[in-house]
Amino acid sequence: MVSVLEFEKQFIKIIDRCIIGQSNSFVKDDFSLVTDSDILAESELIKFIKSNFPEISIVSEENPASHLESYELNNRFAIIDPIDGTENYYYTKSNYGSVVSVVYDDFVYHGIYIPSLKQITSSININNYTFNNSSIKLLSTSCLNSELKKIEGSFQNYRILGSSSYMFFLLLRGEASSYDYCGKAKIWDYYTGISLALMINNSFNIFLGDINLNEFDFNNLNLKHKSSFKIQIN
């Protein structure tokens, strides 16, 4: 079986290789954008994971057959979002990320890679977390339908960046104080980021829907495919 460190190296190499050059795009049934790079990166990640973990179940964004109403993710599973923030990737080449989680017996890995920065936050380095006293509050685009409260008379501390993984990356680097997803985040939007946040003991208050994850074991819950969440620094 591959080591956690080698897994991360290969994860980064696959993503970097698959995003090179101009990619064609088309619109999916849910009106979101997908590119050739999304499909290629997902295919290559699945091939790599299955070659090392033969009895694994994989939930991935571009494979609708893997999508369920809820999941009991106890062991031998992977969650993949090859390019999270596809519009950002396609039009700006920035503010997007790649996400993978693998739990297989004693092997546990969660990683959020930001190709434009060549930086990664993962279960390997998450213990380096330090909060930088940021006043930035991150929001999903679905929060545009919510009534936002001014902070000291202003909305200037809010940021909507169009990529869940990129916003989790900022939060887990101590560069934001909170992240609210007001709508229905899909499991690949929240699973890896929340798993990493929970590894930083007592640093965050975390709610998945109405479940306080500081009081329940995230790894033993029946997880909804779509759920709101709220994460705030303690």
C-alpha positions in Angstrom: 0.0 0.0 0.0 1.2 3.5 -0.8 2.4 5.7 2.1 0.4 8.8 3.0 3.3 11.0 1.9 3.7 9.3 -1.5 -0.1 9.5 -1.9 0.0 13.3 -1.5 2.9 13.6 -4.0 1.0 11.6 -6.6 -2.3 13.5 -5.9 -0.5 16.8 -6.7 1.3 15.4 -9.8 -2.0 14.1 -11.2 -3.8 17.5 -10.8 -0.9 19.5 -12.1 -0.6 17.3 -15.2 -4.4 17.4 -15.9 -4.8 21.1 -15.7 -2.1 22.1 -18.2 -3.3 23.8 -21.4 -6.6 25.0 -22.6 -9.6 22.9 -21.7 -13.0 22.6 -23.5 -16.1 23.1 -21.4 -19.8 22.3 -21.4 -22.8 22.9 -19.2 -24.2 20.0 -17.1 -27.8 19.3 -16.4 -27.6 21.3 -13.2 -26.3 24.3 -15.2 -22.8 24.1 -13.7 -19.7 24.2 -15.8 -17.5 21.1 -16.4 -14.3 20.9 -18.4 -12.2 18.2 -20.0 -9.7 18.8 -17.2 -12.3 18.0 -14.5 -13.1 14.7 -16.3 -9.5 13.8 -16.9 -8.3 14.6 -13.4 -11.2 12.6 -11.8 -10.4 9.6 -14.1 -6.7 9.7 -13.3 -7.3 10.1 -9.5 -9.8 7.2 -9.5 -7.3 5.0 -11.4 -4.6 5.8 -9.0 -6.7 5.2 -5.9 -8.1 1.9 -7.2 -4.6 0.7 -8.0 -3.6 1.1 -4.3 -7.0 0.4 -2.6 -8.7 -2.3 -4.6 -11.8 -2.7 -2.4 -12.7 0.9 -2.1 -16.0 2.8 -2.8 -15.5 6.2 -4.5 -17.9 9.2 -4.4 -16.9 11.7 -7.1 -18.5 14.8 -8.5 -18.5 13.8 -12.2 -19.8 10.3 -11.6 -23.6 10.6 -10.9 -23.8 6.8 -10.2 -21.9 7.4 -7.0 -24.3 10.0 -5.7 -26.7 8.9 -3.0 -29.2 10.7 -0.7 -27.0 9.9 2.3 -23.8 8.0 3.1 -22.5 5.8 5.9 -18.8 6.4 5.5 -17.1 4.1 8.0 -14.2 2.6 6.1 -12.8 1.9 2.6 -14.1 4.9 0.8 -12.8 8.0 -1.1 -14.4 11.3 -1.9 -13.1 13.3 -4.9 -13.7 16.8 -6.4 -11.0 17.1 -9.0 -11.6 20.8 -9.8 -13.8 22.7 -7.3 -14.6 26.1 -8.6 -14.6 25.1 -12.3 -15.8 28.5 -13.5 -12.9 30.1 -11.6 -10.5 27.6 -13.1 -11.8 28.0 -16.7 -12.1 31.8 -16.8 -9.4 33.1 -14.3 -7.0 30.2 -13.5 -7.2 31.1 -9.8 -9.4 30.7 -6.7 -10.1 27.0 -7.3 -8.9 23.8 -5.6 -8.7 20.0 -5.8 -10.0 17.8 -3.0 -9.5 14.2 -2.1 -10.2 12.1 1.0 -9.3 8.4 1.4 -10.1 6.3 4.4 -9.0 2.7 4.1 -8.4 0.6 7.2 -5.4 2.4 8.9 -4.8 4.7 5.9 -6.4 8.1 6.4 -5.7 11.1 4.1 -7.5 14.4 3.6 -6.1 17.0 1.3 -7.0 20.3 -0.3 -4.6 21.4 -3.1 -4.6 24.9 -4.6 -2.8 24.5 -8.0 -2.5 28.2 -8.7 -0.5 28.6 -5.5 1.2 25.2 -5.5 0.2 24.9 -1.9 -1.7 22.1 0.0 -3.4 21.8 3.3 -3.8 18.2 4.4 -3.8 15.7 7.2 0.0 15.7 6.9 0.5 19.4 7.8 -2.8 20.4 9.5 -1.1 20.5 12.9 0.8 23.6 11.7 -2.5 25.6 11.9 -2.2 29.1 13.4 -5.0 31.6 13.4 -3.8 35.0 12.0 -6.5 37.1 13.7 -8.3 37.6 10.4 -11.6 39.4 10.4 -12.6 37.8 7.0 -15.9 35.8 7.0 -16.3 33.5 4.1 -19.7 32.8 2.5 -21.1 30.5 -0.2 -22.9 32.1 -3.1 -26.2 30.7 -1.6 -25.8 33.2 1.2 -26.6 36.0 -1.2 -30.3 35.1 -0.5 -29.7 35.6 3.3 -29.9 38.8 5.2 -26.3 39.6 6.2 -25.5 41.5 9.3 -23.2 44.4 9.1 -19.9 44.1 11.1 -19.1 47.5 12.7 -21.4 49.1 10.2 -20.0 47.5 7.1 -20.1 44.4 4.9 -16.5 44.7 3.9 -15.3 41.6 6.0 -17.4 39.2 3.9 -15.9 37.2 1.0 -17.7 35.0 -1.6 -15.0 33.3 -3.7 -16.9 30.6 -5.7 -15.0 27.6 -4.5 -15.7 25.7 -1.3 -12.2 24.1 -1.3 -10.5 27.4 -1.8 -12.4 28.9 1.1 -11.7 25.9 3.4 -8.0 26.3 2.4 -8.1 29.9 3.6 -9.9 29.0 6.8 -7.5 26.2 7.6 -4.6 28.4 7.0 -5.8 30.8 9.6 -6.7 33.5 7.0 -10.4 33.6 7.8 -12.4 33.5 11.0 -15.5 31.7 9.7 -17.1 29.9 6.7 -20.9 29.7 6.2 -22.6 27.6 3.6 -26.2 28.7 3.6 -27.5 26.4 0.9 -27.1 22.7 0.3 -23.4 21.8 0.0 -22.7 18.5 -1.6 -20.6 16.0 0.3 -17.5 16.7 -1.8 -17.9 20.4 -0.9 -17.7 19.8 2.9 -16.4 16.4 3.8 -12.6 16.9 3.4 -12.7 20.5 4.8 -14.7 19.5 7.9 -12.5 16.4 8.4 -9.4 18.7 8.5 -11.0 21.3 10.7 -11.9 18.5 13.2 -8.2 17.5 13.3 -7.4 20.9 14.9 -8.6 20.2 18.4 -11.1 22.6 19.8 -10.2 25.4 17.3 -13.6 25.6 15.6 -17.3 25.5 16.4 -18.7 23.3 13.6 -22.3 22.7 12.6 -23.4 20.4 9.8 -27.0 21.3 9.3 -28.3 21.4 12.9 -25.7 18.8 14.2 -23.0 20.2 16.4 -19.9 18.2 15.3 -18.1 19.2 18.5 -20.6 16.9 20.3 -21.0 14.1 17.8 -18.5 11.8 16.0 -18.4 13.0 12.4 -17.0 9.6 11.3 -20.0 7.7 12.6 -22.8 9.9 11.3 -25.1 9.1 8.4 -24.1 12.0 6.2 -26.5 13.8 3.9 -25.4 14.3 0.3 -26.6 17.9 0.6 -26.3 20.0 3.8 -25.7 23.5 5.0 -22.7 24.0 7.4 -21.2 26.7 9.6 -17.7 26.8 10.9 -16.4 29.5 13.2 -13.2 30.0 15.1 -13.5 29.5 18.9 
